[in-house]
């Protein structure tokens, strides 16, 4: 598990839990504790993402996709957070091709291959981070939210 801050990429993050202060007994996590919390590095309350889980989800989905399709996937359906936006996550379609999409406003980003797609699960200067991988698709028309 590699939980990072979506704002700065730090692993120095904290989340809320319920603990008895007298006995130090742990009771429960708050709702979605690994998705949101405080980052000690940038000092912000922000979203978190588990980079290793997202990359593993991509690998598993690719294996499933290849077992049922002849062609490689051309589109990835994801949830992303735009860096420095501090807003909610967004639905995003990422095209797995270096061919630019022209004026296709439905395409959030183009990448050259699966390895580059997985790199978007890490904090980088790209301006966004994939926080959830949903599915691969052969055709953009197959994608629905």
TORKOL-4160 file (C-alpha; in steps of 0.2 Angstrom, whole numbers, padded with zeros to 4 digits, m for minus):
145
<pt num="1" X="0000" Y="0000" Z="0000"/>
<pt num="2" X="0007" Y="0017" Z="m0005"/>
<pt num="3" X="m0006" Y="0030" Z="0001"/>
<pt num="4" X="m0001" Y="0048" Z="m0005"/>
<pt num="5" X="m0007" Y="0066" Z="m0005"/>
<pt num="6" X="m0015" Y="0071" Z="m0021"/>
<pt num="7" X="m0009" Y="0089" Z="m0019"/>
<pt num="8" X="0009" Y="0086" Z="m0016"/>
<pt num="9" X="0013" Y="0067" Z="m0018"/>
<pt num="10" X="0019" Y="0065" Z="0000"/>
<pt num="11" X="0016" Y="0049" Z="0010"/>
<pt num="12" X="0017" Y="0059" Z="0026"/>
<pt num="13" X="m0002" Y="0058" Z="0028"/>
<pt num="14" X="m0015" Y="0055" Z="0042"/>
<pt num="15" X="m0033" Y="0049" Z="0042"/>
<pt num="16" X="m0046" Y="0049" Z="0056"/>
<pt num="17" X="m0050" Y="0034" Z="0067"/>
<pt num="18" X="m0060" Y="0032" Z="0083"/>
<pt num="19" X="m0050" Y="0027" Z="0098"/>
<pt num="20" X="m0054" Y="0026" Z="0116"/>
<pt num="21" X="m0041" Y="0039" Z="0123"/>
<pt num="22" X="m0041" Y="0030" Z="0140"/>
<pt num="23" X="m0037" Y="0013" Z="0134"/>
<pt num="24" X="m0030" Y="0017" Z="0117"/>
<pt num="25" X="m0042" Y="0004" Z="0110"/>
<pt num="26" X="m0046" Y="0006" Z="0092"/>
<pt num="27" X="m0064" Y="0005" Z="0087"/>
<pt num="28" X="m0067" Y="0010" Z="0069"/>
<pt num="29" X="m0061" Y="0021" Z="0054"/>
<pt num="30" X="m0071" Y="0036" Z="0049"/>
<pt num="31" X="m0080" Y="0034" Z="0032"/>
<pt num="32" X="m0068" Y="0031" Z="0018"/>
<pt num="33" X="m0052" Y="0035" Z="0029"/>
<pt num="34" X="m0039" Y="0031" Z="0016"/>
<pt num="35" X="m0047" Y="0043" Z="0003"/>
<pt num="36" X="m0046" Y="0059" Z="0013"/>
<pt num="37" X="m0036" Y="0067" Z="0027"/>
<pt num="38" X="m0022" Y="0078" Z="0032"/>
<pt num="39" X="m0005" Y="0079" Z="0024"/>
<pt num="40" X="0009" Y="0084" Z="0035"/>
<pt num="41" X="0020" Y="0089" Z="0020"/>
<pt num="42" X="0009" Y="0102" Z="0012"/>
<pt num="43" X="m0002" Y="0106" Z="0027"/>
<pt num="44" X="m0018" Y="0103" Z="0018"/>
<pt num="45" X="m0034" Y="0093" Z="0021"/>
<pt num="46" X="m0035" Y="0084" Z="0004"/>
<pt num="47" X="m0039" Y="0068" Z="m0005"/>
<pt num="48" X="m0027" Y="0053" Z="m0005"/>
<pt num="49" X="m0025" Y="0039" Z="m0017"/>
<pt num="50" X="m0017" Y="0022" Z="m0016"/>
<pt num="51" X="m0005" Y="0022" Z="m0031"/>
<pt num="52" X="m0001" Y="0003" Z="m0030"/>
<pt num="53" X="m0019" Y="m0002" Z="m0029"/>
<pt num="54" X="m0023" Y="0009" Z="m0045"/>
<pt num="55" X="m0009" Y="0001" Z="m0054"/>
<pt num="56" X="m0014" Y="m0016" Z="m0049"/>
<pt num="57" X="m0032" Y="m0013" Z="m0054"/>
<pt num="58" X="m0025" Y="m0007" Z="m0071"/>
<pt num="59" X="m0015" Y="m0023" Z="m0073"/>
<pt num="60" X="m0029" Y="m0034" Z="m0068"/>
<pt num="61" X="m0042" Y="m0026" Z="m0079"/>
<pt num="62" X="m0029" Y="m0027" Z="m0094"/>
<pt num="63" X="m0028" Y="m0046" Z="m0091"/>
<pt num="64" X="m0047" Y="m0048" Z="m0090"/>
<pt num="65" X="m0049" Y="m0037" Z="m0106"/>
<pt num="66" X="m0036" Y="m0047" Z="m0116"/>
<pt num="67" X="m0045" Y="m0063" Z="m0112"/>
<pt num="68" X="m0061" Y="m0057" Z="m0120"/>
<pt num="69" X="m0055" Y="m0046" Z="m0134"/>
<pt num="70" X="m0044" Y="m0048" Z="m0149"/>
<pt num="71" X="m0039" Y="m0030" Z="m0150"/>
<pt num="72" X="m0029" Y="m0020" Z="m0137"/>
<pt num="73" X="m0040" Y="m0008" Z="m0127"/>
<pt num="74" X="m0041" Y="0010" Z="m0134"/>
<pt num="75" X="m0049" Y="0019" Z="m0120"/>
<pt num="76" X="m0047" Y="0019" Z="m0101"/>
<pt num="77" X="m0061" Y="0025" Z="m0090"/>
<pt num="78" X="m0055" Y="0033" Z="m0074"/>
<pt num="79" X="m0058" Y="0045" Z="m0060"/>
<pt num="80" X="m0045" Y="0059" Z="m0058"/>
<pt num="81" X="m0041" Y="0073" Z="m0047"/>
<pt num="82" X="m0033" Y="0088" Z="m0055"/>
<pt num="83" X="m0018" Y="0095" Z="m0046"/>
<pt num="84" X="m0020" Y="0112" Z="m0037"/>
<pt num="85" X="m0039" Y="0112" Z="m0041"/>
<pt num="86" X="m0044" Y="0106" Z="m0024"/>
<pt num="87" X="m0061" Y="0101" Z="m0031"/>
<pt num="88" X="m0069" Y="0084" Z="m0032"/>
<pt num="89" X="m0063" Y="0070" Z="m0043"/>
<pt num="90" X="m0069" Y="0069" Z="m0061"/>
<pt num="91" X="m0074" Y="0056" Z="m0073"/>
<pt num="92" X="m0060" Y="0055" Z="m0087"/>
<pt num="93" X="m0058" Y="0045" Z="m0103"/>
<pt num="94" X="m0040" Y="0043" Z="m0107"/>
<pt num="95" X="m0036" Y="0037" Z="m0125"/>
<pt num="96" X="m0022" Y="0024" Z="m0126"/>
<pt num="97" X="m0014" Y="0031" Z="m0142"/>
<pt num="98" X="m0002" Y="0045" Z="m0145"/>
<pt num="99" X="m0013" Y="0051" Z="m0160"/>
<pt num="100" X="m0021" Y="0067" Z="m0154"/>
<pt num="101" X="m0040" Y="0068" Z="m0154"/>
<pt num="102" X="m0043" Y="0084" Z="m0162"/>
<pt num="103" X="m0058" Y="0093" Z="m0155"/>
<pt num="104" X="m0064" Y="0077" Z="m0146"/>
<pt num="105" X="m0069" Y="0086" Z="m0129"/>
<pt num="106" X="m0074" Y="0069" Z="m0122"/>
<pt num="107" X="m0056" Y="0063" Z="m0121"/>
<pt num="108" X="m0047" Y="0070" Z="m0106"/>
<pt num="109" X="m0029" Y="0065" Z="m0110"/>
<pt num="110" X="m0019" Y="0054" Z="m0123"/>
<pt num="111" X="m0006" Y="0043" Z="m0118"/>
<pt num="112" X="0005" Y="0031" Z="m0128"/>
<pt num="113" X="0003" Y="0015" Z="m0119"/>
<pt num="114" X="m0002" Y="0005" Z="m0103"/>
<pt num="115" X="0014" Y="0010" Z="m0094"/>
<pt num="116" X="0011" Y="0028" Z="m0097"/>
<pt num="117" X="m0007" Y="0026" Z="m0091"/>
<pt num="118" X="0000" Y="0018" Z="m0075"/>
<pt num="119" X="0012" Y="0032" Z="m0072"/>
<pt num="120" X="m0003" Y="0044" Z="m0070"/>
<pt num="121" X="m0007" Y="0034" Z="m0054"/>
<pt num="122" X="0009" Y="0042" Z="m0047"/>
<pt num="123" X="0010" Y="0061" Z="m0042"/>
<pt num="124" X="0019" Y="0070" Z="m0057"/>
<pt num="125" X="0019" Y="0086" Z="m0066"/>
<pt num="126" X="0006" Y="0081" Z="m0078"/>
<pt num="127" X="m0007" Y="0091" Z="m0069"/>
<pt num="128" X="m0018" Y="0076" Z="m0063"/>
<pt num="129" X="m0018" Y="0060" Z="m0054"/>
<pt num="130" X="m0028" Y="0044" Z="m0057"/>
<pt num="131" X="m0036" Y="0040" Z="m0041"/>
<pt num="132" X="m0047" Y="0025" Z="m0047"/>
<pt num="133" X="m0047" Y="0014" Z="m0063"/>
<pt num="134" X="m0064" Y="0009" Z="m0069"/>
<pt num="135" X="m0062" Y="0000" Z="m0085"/>
<pt num="136" X="m0055" Y="m0003" Z="m0102"/>
<pt num="137" X="m0065" Y="m0001" Z="m0118"/>
<pt num="138" X="m0062" Y="m0004" Z="m0137"/>
<pt num="139" X="m0074" Y="0010" Z="m0142"/>
<pt num="140" X="m0078" Y="0026" Z="m0135"/>
<pt num="141" X="m0096" Y="0023" Z="m0138"/>
<pt num="142" X="m0096" Y="0009" Z="m0126"/>
<pt num="143" X="m0091" Y="0020" Z="m0111"/>
<pt num="144" X="m0105" Y="0026" Z="m0101"/>
<pt num="145" X="m0105" Y="0034" Z="m0084"/>
